[in-house]
Amino acid sequence: MCPARLVMEHVTSRWGVLILIALRERSYRFSELRRRVGGVSEKMLTQTLQTLERDGFVHRDAKPVIPPRVDYSLTVMGEEAARQVAELARWTDRRVAEVEQARARYDEARRESVASASQ
């Protein structure tokens, strides 16, 4: 697989997008981030954070205190990626009604095509 495609997959994955957008606001502890993102399992959040950290988008700051404290924040490159995916998310929000209309037209045309083919 092309390296650029793999990076794009990480950044634009379902949880990658939501994590990057959330971390634009501020740094989060794991449990705070999980609540902020909503719907993500601990396992998926852990995997996605590790992937984004490995790719250089997320910084993991483990503090040597009791109880342990780990904060996640964006790196400079992560900030740049987060800006890009946030713009895509805003565009999606603006266009969702048009997408739903296009889906309805497509579905109706498919039903009509299937109905006429079966006659």
HELIX and SHEET records of a PDB file:
HELIX    1   1 PRO A    3  THR A   12  1                                  10    
HELIX    2   2 ARG A   14  GLU A   25  1                                  12    
HELIX    3   3 PHE A   30  VAL A   37  1                                   8    
HELIX    4   4 GLU A   42  ARG A   54  1                                  13    
HELIX    5   5 VAL A   76  ALA A  117  1                                  42    
SHEET    1   A 3 TYR A  28  ARG A  29  0                                        
SHEET    2   A 3 ARG A  69  LEU A  74 -1                                        
SHEET    3   A 3 VAL A  58  LYS A  63 -1                                        
END                                                                             
